[in-house]
Amino acid sequence: MGHAGVVTTEPLPLLPHPDPLYAGLASVARQEAGRFAERNLRVRRSAVVHAVRMVPWVAGLTLPAPACGQGWSGAGGGELHPVAESVNCGHCLASAQARAAAAAGDLGSQPPLPFPAS
Ligand SMILES: [Zn+2]
């Protein structure tokens, strides 16, 4: 006793996704979803704040995107920024689906979507 020359290693868990590319994509999807949790969304170079909706991406994964379906230049989430500002996109505000999605992601820490005050 006292002689521990062999260090046992913990058994590596079997990963459900052996494809490293998928693992990377899934990691990105989780990270992006976390970034936009309880946040609205702004597309780069735009003053418009959109609601967030998860949309199909690749390999069965989803990514946050403007709830109104507006496209954005670039294929990555780097073009999209989470913001705590209120939604001011008319399409998002007018879209019941978008509002439902926004409400579903609202855990009570955000005020309800305000309508534009004229
Ligand atoms: Zn929008």
Residues whose N, C-alpha, C, O or C-beta is under 5 A from the ligand:
A	BS01	ZN	H50 A51 P66 C68 C89 H91 C92
